[in-house]
């Protein structure tokens, strides 16, 4: 440990020596960084939420060569700016891709339907959800700090169709804000930019009193509701409870399999009420988790997959002192409609989750993203991005 603590000082001293020994003719001052381009006038004139898409240059053809349906690389930037007097919670933006695009990366957003990247988005467009910066404060709250009122998402992907050029930047068909309570006109185009200014709809329904806390969002409705609650938190790990509730009056779920994607290299150490489909910690042993938790016995952990799949336990494990004894658990993955049996319309399990730097504190917590759930002989469910709501336990 002492050697590691000395390395930054040795490196800094070495760099200082090299700098001092350079010939005078080579020690030229660094050129000043270029100033960022001024914001578009449309953004300054918008007193609501300004959303734009800018097509970046490039667009080179990529293999294979197919003159009748050539694929091209594309890159663009979606910018969301909150110029309103009210904080924008859990921003969501629809991008109307129209050239059979395949989105490969989005650095500050996830797909709202939970699809992992790469994903085909060019048929009906896609909705981007902010992550990790999901909320945008107002300029009044932050004294005009754009890092808190604005987010820019860099997109990279592949598309088909005519080659892009100055007169045809291959823009999406439209772009709009998808948050409830906002109205957006048709988007406008100028050069390589597509933009829209959305205004808050003051006539939108007011949420119930218990949901007006500015720290939380109103709960949404759906056929299935998945709640992810933190029961206890420590510097390095926390105990989470996951509840899957069936709200559909007729449909049931059999042999459910629940999956999500860890965003900060978390891993599952222990579980009660459910179990990973694959028990494997090799990704931790040979990864950054093993380098950080040097004294941990990973043979006692359960799963280190970035996208784990969780299954329910059979009824024979309901009274198991190690992995059972939890209300609403151990039903072999069956969740009945509440009209059939309300006592069997929810499945619950708990898990101990270990975190990684820089989240090693009691309040450092990043929720899993890209949720998905399937069942035997059940239709595929489409899960939205998680919203921060008041706790339910």
N, C-alpha and C positions, 0 to 999 in steps of 0.2 A: 504494500500500500504506500509505503514511503517513496518508492521509486516512481509510482504513478503520480504522486503529488508533485514530484520534482520535474517532471517532463515539461509542463508548460513554461517554467522559468528557463530551463535549458534551451528550449526552442526559441523563446523570445530573445535570449541573449545572443544566440547564434545569428538570428536574423539581423540584430542590431550590428554585430560585427561585420557582416557582409555589406550592410548599407554603408558603414563608415569607410570601408576599404574600396568602394567603387571609385573609379576615376571621376574627376569633376565633370568631364564632358559627358559621362553616362548618367550621372545623377540628375536627371531632368524632373521637374515637378510634374505630377500627374495632371492630365487634362481634366478640367471640371466636368462632372457628369452633366449630360444634357438635361434641360428642364423638361418635365412631362408636358405633353400637348395640352392646350387649354380645353376645358370641357365644352361639349357641343352646346350651342345656344339653346337648343330645345330643352336640355336638362336644367339650365338655369331658370327657364321660364316655367318649369313644371312645379306646382305647389302640392303635388301628391307624391306618388311613387313612380319614378322614371325607370323604365326597363328598355334596354337596348341590346341589339346583337350586331357585332362588327365582324365582318369577314376579313380575316387576315390574308396577307399575300401568300403566294405559293400555289398550291394546287397541282403539284406534279403528278404525272401518271404513275401508277404502281402496277406491278405484275399481277396477273398475266396480261399480255397485250391482246386486246380485243377491240378492234375499231368500232364494232357495232354496239358494244356496251362496255366502254372502258371505265375502269375504276380510277379514282383520283384521291389523293390525300387532301383533306381539308382541315383548317383550323379557324377557330373563331372565339370571340369573347362575349359572354353574356354579363351585362352589368345591371345591378339593381341598386337604385339610390333612393333612400327615404327622405324626401323633402317635405313630408307631412309634419303635423304637430303631434301625431300619435305614433308610438312605437309600432313597428311592423313585426309581428310575431310569426315565426315559422314560415318564412317566405317560400312561395312556390311560383314557378314561372313555366308557362307552356311555350315550347319552341316548335313551330310547325314545320319540321323538316319535310322535304318533298322530293328528294333525289335518291331515295333508297339508301339513306345514310346508315352507316354502322358506327355508333359512338364508341370510341376506344377508351378515352379518359376524360374526366371532368374533375379538376383539382379541388374545388370547394363546394361540391354538390354531389348528391346521389340521385338516382332515378326514383321518383316518388312511388312507383309501383313495386319497388323492391327488387327489380331485375339487376343482376350483377353485370359489370362491364367486362368485355364488349357486349353491346346489345344492338339489335336492329331497331332503329327508331324512325326510319324514313317512310313508313307507310301512313301512319296516323299522327306523327309527331310524338313528343314525349314531354313529361312534366319533370322539371328539375326541382329538387328540394334542397335547401341550404344545409350544408354540413362542412365543417363544424360550426360555422357562424350562421345560425338559423334565424336569429333575431337582429333587426336593424333598428338602432335607437334614432332619436331625432337630433337635428343639429342644435336645438335648444338644450337638450339634455347633456350634450357633449361639447358645447362651445365650438361647434363646427368641425369636430374631429371626423374626417371622412373614413378613417379606419373602422369607426363604429357605426356610421350611417350608410356605408356603401360596401358592396362586395362585388368582386369581378371573378367570374368563373371562366377559366381557359378550357376550351373544348378541342379535342383532336379526334379525328376519325377518318373514315373512308366514305366515298360517295360515288354514284354513277351518274351518267348523263353527259351533257355537253361540257367541253373543257372550260374552266373558268377564265375570264379575262376582265379587263377594266370595265367593259360594258355589260358583262354578265358575271357578277361576283358569286353567283349561286347562293343567294340568300334564302333563308326559310320563307315559307309562304306568309307567316304571321308570327307574332309574339305577343304574349299577354300575361298579366298577373292573375294567378289562380286562387288568391286568398279570398275567403268569404268576406263580404262587406265592402268590396271595391268594384267600381265600374270602369271598364276600359273601352275606349273607342277603337276603331280599326287602326292597326299599326301603319306607320308611314315609312317610306323608303327615301333615302338620300345617299347616292353613291353606294358605298359598301356598308352602309348602316341601316338597320331596321330598328325603329323605336316606337314607343307608346308612352303616354302619360296617363296614369290611372288615378282616379279620385275616390276617396272614401265615400261610401254611400251612407249618409247619416240616417237614412230611413231603415237601415238594416235592423233586424230584430235584436233586442238587447238580451244578452245571456242572463240566465238566472242569477240571483244574488250570490249564491255560493260559488259561482264561476267567474265573478267579476274581479277577483284578485289579479292584479297586473302581472304577477309572477307565473300564472298558469293560464293555459288555454282551455276553452270549453271542450268537454268530451264529445267525441264524434260517435255516430251510430254506424252499425254494420252488422252483417250476419254473424261474424265472429269478432269478439273484442279480446285483445291480448294486453294484459296489464303487466308491466315490469316494475316491481317495487323494490326499493332498497330498504331492507329491514335493519341492518346494522352496517357500520362502515369503520374501517381502520386504515392506517396509512398505506398498507400494501395490498389489502383485499377487502371485499365486502360480501355480505350475504344478500342474495336477491331472491325474490319470490315471483314466479311467473304464473299467471292465471289465464286460462283460455276459457272464455264464456261463449256459449251458443245462444244467440238471440233470434235465430230463425224459427218461426212458429212450426215448421214441418220438417226441415232437413236435419239429419243427424250426421255425426262424424265418427267414422270407424277407423281404428288403428292409425290415429293421427301421428304424423311425423313433422316436427317443428324445426325450422332452421333459421339462422341469422348469420350476420357477418360481423366479427369483431373488427373494430377500427383502430385499436391501439395495442395490438399484440397481447390481449388478455388471454387467459386460459382457465379452464374449469378444473378445480382441484377436487371437489366433492359435491355429491348431489343426494337429494332425498325426494322420493316421490316420482322420479323418472330417471332415465339413464341414457348416456350417449349411444347412438347406434354403433359407433366405432370407439373402442377404448384404445387410445394410442397417444403417447407423449413424446414420440421421436422428434417431432417438430420443435418441441421445447428443449430437449436434450442437446440438439445440434443447432439451436437457434439462439436468438438474443435472450430468451427467457432463461436458458441454462447458464449463460454468461453472467446474468444479473443475480439469479438466486443460486449461488454456488453451493450453499449448504442444504438445499432442498432435496429431498428424496422424491424424484419424479416418478418412481414406481408406485407411489401412493396417489398420484394425480390421475385424472380420468381422461382428459381430452385437451389437445393443443391445436386442433384444426382452426384455421381462420374462419371456416364456415362449418360449424358442427351441426349434426342432425340429432335431435333428441326424440326418444320414444317413451311411451308410457310403460309402467310396470304392470305385470299381471296381478290379479286379485290375491294370489297366494303370497305376495310380498307386502300386503297392506299392513300387517302387524310386525314386519321385520324391524327390529330395533335399530339396525344400521342404516337402512335406506328407505324404510316405510314410516308408518305411524304419522301420517300427515293427512289432515282432512281433505277430501275430494281428490285423493290420489289413487293410483293403482287400479285402474278399470280397463286395462288392456287397450287403451286408446279410444274408448267409446265415450262420446259426448252426445247426450240426447237433447231434443228440443225442450225448452222449458214447459211447453204445453203438455208434453208427455210425462216428464218427471223433473221438476225444478231442482231436486236434490242431486240429480245426475247430469245437469246441464253445464257443469264447470269442471275443468281439470286443473290441478294445482301441483307445482313442484318447486323446490328450493335448490339453490346451488351456491357454492362458495367460489367466488371469482377472484383470481389474482391479477393485479394490475402491473403495468410497466412504467418506467420513467417516460414523460415528466409528470405523471399523475399520481405520484406517491405521497398523497396526503388524504385526509379524511373527506375532503370535499371534491377532490379530483375524480370526476366520473364522466365517461363518455358512453352514451347508450349504444347498444348494438344497432346496426342498420340492416337494410335489405332483408326484411323478414319474409318468410314463406311457410306455408303449411299445406300439407296434402293428406289425403286419407284413402283407404281402400274403397273403390267404387264411389268415391265422392268427386265432385267437380273441383277443378283447381281454384283456389282462392287467390285473390289479388290483394296484397297488403300494402297499405300506405306507409309513408315514413312515420316514425314515432313522434308523438307530440308530448310535451311536458305538461302534465295535468296534476291535480292534487292527488295525494296518495289515497289508496283504497283499503289499507290495512291498519 
